[in-house]
Amino acid sequence: MSESTDPRVRHQELVQEIEEHRARYYGDDAPTISDAAYDALERELRALEDAHPELAEPDSPTQTVGAARGETGFASVQHRERMMSLDNAFSIDEVEAWLTRVSREAGEQEVVCEPKIDGLSISLTYESGVLVRGVTRGDGTTGEDVTANVRTMSDIPERLTGSHIPAVVEIRGEVFLPLAAFDALNARLVDEGKPPYANPRNTAAGSLRQKDPAVTATRPLEVTTYALGALEWGEQGADARAETQAGIYDVLAGWGLPVSQHTRVLTGVTAIEAFLRELEDKRHSLVHEIDGAVLKVNSRAVQGQLGSTSRAPRWAVAYKFPPEEVHTRLEDIRVDVGRTGRVTPYGVMTPVTVAGSTVTYATLHNRHEVKRKGVLIGDTVVLRKAGDVIPEIVGPVVAARTGDEREWTMPAECPSCASALVEQKAGDKDMRCPNAKNCPAQIIDRIAFIGSRGALDVEVLGEKAAAALVEAGVLANEAGLFALTEQDLARVPLFTLESDSKKDGVERKAGDVSTNGLRLLDNLATAKTQPLWRVIVSLSMRHVGPTASRALATAFGSLHAIRAASEEELSAVDGVGPTIADSVTRWFEVDWHQDIVEQWAASGVRMEDERDQSVERTLEGLTIVATGSLEGFTRDSVKEAIISRGGKASGSVSKKTDYVVAGANAGSKADKAEQLGVPILTEAQFVTLLEEGPRAPS
Ligand code: IVH
């Protein structure tokens, strides 16, 4: 759809579009645009009406709240007092502008700051303390009667507790589905072969608007209350009047209603900004989703003085976090061949900014995931990037399809070496390229992996360097990596100088090996001396990651001994098991694998750990879990310290755990230890234990 430049026409377009989206958002249909894109439409409409006030009719979406009325199957109920919406601020500057307006009219004010819960609003009516009605917001004036469903929610009391109960009160709050419940519900749906829900808000809305309350009862919906609507005190409650917003929350809590535990009363933009940043940081650790913060003038007298527009109070503002879900176009689906030959489909999208970074690619894991998500090439898709989590394609926006989309099929051949792809075992989710020996993509990925931090940690050796070495014909595979010489690198354009130069008084000619190339050789020399377990990791045996590698290195002490061990001996090792034992045994049977080991050994790569005789085996037979951050140890060195003394370094606490070492910010593992009665050591006590063994007094 092309946008009109005539303000009147554009205004009409925007009104129509916004109304359609509102109807979907508040109704049963899944939204077709992201919250961020919707906010942008509203902002454009507001700006247009600011510039052309004659366009702002009383029924414009800038003046109204929620969905226009339609047939919904629920009885309509008029709210005694209208349910308002909130104006948005999309930056600290906009928050500051709001504060300035408030101060100008009423002087500097205390502000109640609280999370903006991403759920759906509800109005609960209590008469003489008894719940008589639960109503959705609807268009703000009239909502849907969902009383029967509300009664199934365990944290909404049938009867208010405490004293000072009003004759009639409307209590406003947000209904939400806790994230954990959402995840569990989706996991169950996927197990049953059904499509999962898109997000907790939609799920909560769908759950509250069930025709059958028995269905609602199975969804663990919760509520947080944050405002009062109509209020008739009668005689009984007359002296419970709250003078502040924070006071209202105390009254609500006194009546037995859930209120937010994250509310703070603050003054001044600096303190408020700090609150907003802190809340954004812990955005993903709350029990429910939040999409921002709500700021409310604390004094109710000042609230009255500031008043409201037709749709929102002037005494409150919603600060919206940058969006974590955006819409973009899925341009293509391609596949990547990994170091173990696994062929992984990934989406190529029109680049978009989400949660502060530009995203173009997102993994789609395997062909079944592509099917399950139901995405087609050309689809508008929901892309989500939550916090530090890698970006994920959530699913298609089906309503935005044009008919030009096309289905993707998994290629039958490896895009790198054209071998026919296979399932490792019948029924495997993953497809693999079986050509481990000669597939360039696999070879490059294996070489780059050797450089990664979890393996031999060769700084200069990444994906690009690995590709350059292979493409220049200097390396046929990883076998020759540690035998690389300066003459070899002189044949690799990435590692040679483009033009003559002078560095530290030394003349250097075009074609000479660059500083980076020399650093690679240096790094490789250091890498050869890394502990045995890192060498094992670097061999890219399937299923053999750092944990299994450490276990193998500790149990056998040398690569030679691991190779000589029988499958039974291997699987008897704690932390190894039959799958890994089988994988290790099969790996050594392959002749070109043996060639890698021989060439690495010839180049001086460590093939056995010297057992440090000076370290006493003080922890023989003990299982120890370290958690939180320790001052004198890294994650790796604490494991080394335990293992080299004969102990087992475990990642999870159980009844079999002998000690838990708790550093700073130790979390759930320390809690679990406490529950199970496992002794918890400080770092200092742990150091004593290392030296003296369990005889050490704790
Ligand atoms: S106060 C008169 N507080 O956000 C003020 N609203 O975008 C009424 N919301 O309609 C709202 N958390 O559904 C308030 N802590 C909170 C909120 C909150 C979420 C919702 C509410 C409101 C919408 C406005």
Boltz pocket constraint, residues with backbone or C-beta under 6 A from the ligand:
constraints:
  - pocket:
      binder: B
      contacts: [[A, 84], [A, 85], [A, 86], [A, 114], [A, 115], [A, 116], [A, 117], [A, 118], [A, 119], [A, 120], [A, 121], [A, 173], [A, 174], [A, 226], [A, 227], [A, 294], [A, 313], [A, 316], [A, 318]]
      max_distance: 6.0
